[in-house]
Amino acid sequence: MEVLSGNGAGIFEALNGKIYGNGTQTLILSHGFGTDQSVWHYLIPYLACYFKVVVFDLVFAPNVKPNLYDPVKYSNFDGYAADLVNLLDELELDKTIYMGHSMSAMIGCIAAVKRPELFQHLILLGGSPRYLNDTGYDGGFSKAGIEGLFDAMSKNYSAWVPGFAPTAVLADDCAAIAEFEDTLGRINPKVALAVAKTVFLSDLRGVLPKVLVPCTIIQAKIDPVAPTFVAHYMKRNLGAPATVKILKTKGHLPQLTAYPLLLKVLKKALPARVPILV
């Protein structure tokens, strides 16, 4: 696997890695498209009381050095999964609990197939193996809808961002919309379009049966990016035991808009032998 680095730094430093808390069990938090590690800021103070919490930025995030984004390496999810594996190896971590939001859900699944010993449990938050509709499969997007999204991004990215942010957040939460709009807007437009194509044109359904690490799938009841059909589809097709928890909220970023509800669900999602939130 190619090891990402910048100016001689390791991957943890290159991806702005940070560690909070000093628990014996490690919890990895990985964000989705359009955000960065700041998306977890409501959860970290609670989770760090019980875990060693590791956060980092995916390579396209606005605070990562732009020269580290390799369009060939990151043209599919394998490049991101390789970064995750390399980061865990650098920190000498294994048997971690991993929570991946949106595209990071499948990044975690791919990494767990490659190196299952690195993971004790996967928490898949608003994830999807395929966003395009297919015969008997409700991915949430038509081909025309996806092409329209790409077209809008390529023609005027700065105008597209403030339109897409409230659509994704889908909640009357001005602070959450502003946060998402800020990180999304600071991504290089060409990189953002490339990442969007990698995400929304992906079909990773074949990965699911190979995942042998226990999973918890957490999904908002109304998610404009990943409908609840996808959550149940993942449960049926994962190779490991999986449970589905549907949050009684709406929007694709519940860690910003409904974090108390998400924390309550996490109490039950975390492995029983791990100290849980009170």
N, C-alpha and C positions, 0 to 999 in steps of 0.2 A: 504493500500500500504506500502511496505517495504521502509523505509527511509535510503538512503545511507548516511553514514557519515564516517569520519576518525579521530581517536584520539579525539573524542568528538566534532569535528568541524561539522558545518552544511554542507548540500549538496553543497551550493554555494562555500564554501571554499574548500571542498573536490574535486570539479571538476574545481578548479582554476578559478572560476568566476571572471569577471572583468566588470566594468561599465564605459562607456565613455559618456561624454555629460550630460546635465541636462534638456533635453526637457521634456515637459509634457507628450508626447506620448512615450511609451516604444517599442523598436524594439529589438526582440530576434534574434540572429544569431546562428545557430547550424550547425556544419560542418558534413562531411561525412566520410566514411571509408578511412583510410590511412592518414588522415590529423588531424589537431587540430585547435584550435581557431586562430592560426596565419594565416590561409588561408584567413582570412578577412582583412588582414592588409592594403590593398589598399583602401578598401571601408570605413573603420571605420573613418578616418579623415573627410570625406565628410558627412557621415551619422550622426556623433556625433554633427554636427553643428545644427541639427534639431531635433534629438531624444535623449532619454536616451537609449543608445545601450548596451545591455547585451550580453556578450559572455562567453562561458564556453567550457570545453573539455568533450567529451563523455568519458565514463569510461575506454575504452581501449586505449585512447591516451597515448603517451609515457611519458608525464609529470604528469599523475595521478598515485598515489601510486598503485603499482601492486596488493596489497592484496585486493583492493576494487572491482576487477573484479570477479564476481561470475558466473561461467560458466552455472549454472542452471538458475539463474535469467535472464541472458542475452542470453539465448538460443533462445529467440524470441524477437520481437520488444516491447512487453509489458513492459519488464524491463526498457528499455530506455525511453519509454513514461511515466512510473511511475517516473523516475528521473526528467524528464522535469516538470511534474505537481508539484512534491515536491519542486523543485527549485523555481517555480513561487509562490507557496504558502509561502515558506520561505521569499521571497522578498516582499510578499504581493502585487503581481501584478495581474491585470486582464485586459481584453480588450486589450491585446497586439497585435502588429503586429509580426508575426513570419515568419522568412525566414529559411527554412531548405534545405540544400544541400544534394543531393544524398539520402542515407539511412535516413537522418534526415527529408526529405520531408514526408515520411510515419510515422516517429516517431511523427511528428507534427499532422498528420491526426488522428492517434490513440489517442493522448492526447486530441485533439479537440472533438473527439467522447465522451471521458470519462468526460471532463470538458469544454464544449463549452463556458462557460462564461469567460474563461481565454483568449480567442482569439477574436480579432476583424476581423483579416484578415490573411490568410495563403498564403505565397509565396513559391511555390514548385519549387526549382531550380534543374533541372536535376534529378528529382525523378522518381521512378518506383514502382508499386505495385507488379511486378513480372518480373524477369530477364530471366527466361527460356521461350523459345518459347512454344506455345500451339496451338491447333487447332484454326485457325482464329485470333491468337494473336502473334505479332512479338515483343518478349521481348528483342531480341538482342543476345541471347545466346542459343546454342544447348546444350543438355545434355552432349554430348561428350566434348564440349568446356569447360563447367563448371568443369567437372571431370578432364580435363587436367590442368585447372588452379589450382585446389586443389592439384593435384599430384605434380605439379611443386613447389608449396608453401611448401608442406610437405617434399619434398626431399632436397631442397636447397633454403631456404628462402632468404638468402643473395644474391644468384645469380638471383633469380626470381625478386627481387625488381627493379634493374636497367633495367630489360627488360620490366616490366609492367608499370613503371612510364612514359616513353615517349609514350607508347601505349595509356594510359589514357589521358594524356595531349594533345596529338595529334596536337601539334602546334610547330612551329620552335621557341621555347622560352626556351632557356637554363636555365634561372633563374627559371622559373616555374617548369621545370622538376626537377631541383636540389632541390627546396623547397619540392615538393611532394615526391621525393626519400628520402629526409632526414627524414621527419615525418614517412613515411611508413616503412623505414628501422629501426627506433628506437622502433617500436612496438614489443613486445614479440612475436616471431614467432608462438608459440602455440596459443596465444590469437588471433593473426591476422588470423590464419586459422579458428579458431572457429567463429570469427566475419564474415569472408568471407562466411562461410557455412550458418550462420544465414541470411545474406543478400541475397546471390545469390540463395538460395533454398527457399526463402520466396514466399508465394502467398497471398498477402493482397488485392486482387481485391475486396473481399467482404466487406472491410472496406469503400471503396469509397462512396457507396450510403448513408452511415451513417454520412458522414461529412456534417454538416449543416452550417459551417462557410464559407463565401465567399473566393474564392481562385483565385490566379493568378499563372499560370503554365509557367515557363520560361525554355526554352530548346535551346541548341545550334543546329544549322541546321544539323551538323554532330557530333554526340556524340557516341563514341565507346561503351559506357556503357548502354545508354538509347536512343533508336532511337526515332525519332519524332512521330512514330506511337503511342508510349506510351503516349506522351503528349496529343494527341487528344483522345486517349482512356480514359485517366483520366478525361478530360473535359466532355465527354459524360456520364460518370458513377458517377461522384461526385454528392452528394445530394444537394449541394449548387451551386449558380451561379459561373461560372468559365470562365476565359479567358485564351487563349494561346498566348504567345509571343515567337516567334522563333528568336533567335539571329543569325545574319548573321556571324557566326564564327564556328569554329570546336573545339572539345575537351570537356572533362568532367569537366574542372575546369575554367569556364569563369571568375570567380572572381579573378583568377591569370593572365589569358591570354588575357582577353578582358574586363577588368573592366570599362573602359569609356563607352563602349557599354552597359554593364549591368546597369550602373548608369542611362543612358538615358531611358532604359526600366523601371527601378524602379520609375522614375518620374511619369510615367503613371500608374504603378501598385499600388502605395501607395494610400490609401483611399483619396478621394477628399478633405475631411475636414481637413486632416493633412497637415501642411506646407510641401511643396515639395522642392526638390533641385532646385537651380537656375543655 
